[in-house]
């Protein structure tokens, strides 16, 4: 309960909280993952569609589309870094990204539509 709210206000707050908690995961994950990508610095090197320093997220999704192991491998690459998968560009390790965050980010990257 939220003690500082009146009973009617608490009921409304409870309904709103339930509505938010029971939203489909994809509806909540997309804005959260995009914000997380910004917060963790992903967008400094990656574009949504086109290559900047590293490949665009849509390019990554296109390359790994249909690969059931891609999400786990990409999550590991986010944290550990990699080189040689997209030419000579180095993806530095991202220790500031937690394991759960890397899982959310890799799933979000792989959900991007094909580039135009």
C-alpha positions as CSV (number, residue, x, y, z in Angstrom):
1,X,0.0,0.0,0.0
2,X,1.0,3.6,-0.5
3,X,0.2,5.1,2.9
4,X,0.3,8.8,2.0
5,X,-2.4,8.5,-0.6
6,X,-6.1,8.6,0.1
7,X,-8.1,5.4,-0.4
8,X,-9.6,6.4,-3.8
9,X,-6.2,7.6,-5.0
10,X,-4.6,4.3,-3.9
11,X,-7.2,2.3,-5.8
12,X,-6.4,4.3,-9.0
13,X,-2.7,3.9,-8.4
14,X,-3.2,0.2,-7.9
15,X,-5.1,-0.1,-11.2
16,X,-2.5,1.9,-13.1
17,X,0.3,-0.2,-11.5
18,X,-1.4,-3.4,-12.5
19,X,-1.9,-2.2,-16.1
20,X,1.8,-1.4,-16.4
21,X,2.9,-4.6,-14.9
22,X,0.7,-6.7,-17.2
23,X,1.7,-5.1,-20.4
24,X,3.2,-7.4,-23.0
25,X,6.9,-7.7,-22.5
26,X,7.7,-6.4,-26.0
27,X,5.7,-3.2,-25.4
28,X,7.8,-2.5,-22.3
29,X,11.1,-3.8,-23.5
30,X,11.5,-1.8,-26.7
31,X,11.6,1.7,-25.1
32,X,13.6,0.4,-22.2
33,X,16.1,-1.3,-24.4
34,X,16.5,1.8,-26.6
35,X,17.0,3.9,-23.5
36,X,19.5,1.4,-22.2
37,X,21.4,1.5,-25.5
38,X,21.7,5.2,-25.1
39,X,22.7,5.1,-21.5
40,X,25.4,2.4,-22.0
41,X,27.0,4.2,-24.9
42,X,26.0,1.8,-27.7
43,X,24.7,4.6,-29.9
44,X,28.1,6.3,-29.8
45,X,29.4,3.6,-32.3
46,X,26.3,2.0,-33.7
47,X,23.4,3.5,-35.7
48,X,19.9,2.0,-35.7
49,X,20.2,1.2,-39.4
50,X,23.5,2.2,-40.9
51,X,27.1,1.7,-40.0
52,X,28.9,4.4,-37.9
53,X,32.0,3.0,-36.3
54,X,30.4,-0.4,-35.9
55,X,27.5,-1.9,-37.9
56,X,24.0,-0.6,-37.6
57,X,21.7,-2.7,-35.4
58,X,19.5,-3.5,-38.4
59,X,22.6,-4.9,-40.2
60,X,23.4,-7.0,-37.2
61,X,19.8,-8.3,-37.0
62,X,19.9,-9.1,-40.7
63,X,23.1,-11.1,-40.5
64,X,21.9,-13.2,-37.6
65,X,18.3,-13.5,-38.5
66,X,17.2,-17.2,-38.0
67,X,20.2,-18.1,-35.9
68,X,18.8,-19.4,-32.6
69,X,22.1,-19.0,-30.8
70,X,22.8,-15.4,-31.9
71,X,21.2,-13.7,-28.8
72,X,23.5,-15.4,-26.4
73,X,26.6,-14.9,-28.5
74,X,25.9,-11.2,-29.1
75,X,25.3,-10.7,-25.4
76,X,28.7,-12.2,-24.6
77,X,30.3,-10.0,-27.3
78,X,28.8,-6.9,-25.8
79,X,30.5,-7.7,-22.4
80,X,33.7,-9.2,-23.6
81,X,34.3,-7.3,-26.9
82,X,35.2,-8.8,-30.3
83,X,37.2,-8.1,-33.4
84,X,37.0,-9.4,-37.0
85,X,33.3,-10.0,-37.3
86,X,32.7,-6.8,-39.2
87,X,36.1,-6.2,-40.7
88,X,39.0,-4.8,-38.7
89,X,36.9,-2.7,-36.4
90,X,37.3,-3.6,-32.7
91,X,34.3,-3.8,-30.4
92,X,35.8,-3.0,-27.1
93,X,34.6,-4.8,-24.0
94,X,31.7,-3.1,-22.2
95,X,32.2,-4.0,-18.5
96,X,29.6,-1.3,-17.5
97,X,26.9,-3.4,-19.1
98,X,25.6,-6.1,-16.8
99,X,24.8,-9.6,-18.0
100,X,21.0,-9.1,-17.8
101,X,21.4,-5.8,-19.6
102,X,23.5,-7.4,-22.4
103,X,20.8,-10.0,-22.8
104,X,18.1,-7.3,-23.2
105,X,20.3,-5.3,-25.6
106,X,21.1,-8.3,-27.8
107,X,17.5,-9.3,-28.0
108,X,16.5,-5.8,-28.9
109,X,19.3,-5.5,-31.5
110,X,18.1,-8.8,-33.1
111,X,14.5,-7.6,-33.2
112,X,15.4,-4.6,-35.5
113,X,13.7,-4.7,-39.0
114,X,15.8,-5.3,-42.1
115,X,17.6,-2.2,-43.4
116,X,15.9,-0.5,-46.4
